[in-house]
Amino acid sequence: MNCKRKYYEKRFSKYPDVVDLFTFRKMLGGIGDTFARRLVRENKVKHTFVKPHYWIYKQSIIDYVLSEDYASRRLRVRV
């Protein structure tokens, strides 16, 4: 598991530690806005809401990519 984490840390290294919703969508391969907001609202990824923007932590995105939920949805990262 640690090997996979390092892989995604390297893959996402060009992104800042905290990203906006648009960048989050891009990091997960261009997922839709509604689905991205659902992931945030269901607390699948750690975030901070500062009106009117969601700020999502890169480490939380990596945690989500390594999660069972991500695998069950058969999503693919397309960085």
Secondary structure as GFF3:
##gff-version 3
##sequence-region A 1 79
A	DSSP	alpha_helix	2	11	.	.	.	ID=ss1
A	DSSP	beta_strand	18	20	.	.	.	ID=ss2
A	DSSP	alpha_helix	21	27	.	.	.	ID=ss3
A	DSSP	alpha_helix	33	41	.	.	.	ID=ss4
A	DSSP	beta_strand	47	50	.	.	.	ID=ss5
A	DSSP	beta_strand	53	57	.	.	.	ID=ss6
A	DSSP	alpha_helix	58	65	.	.	.	ID=ss7
A	DSSP	alpha_helix	68	73	.	.	.	ID=ss8
###
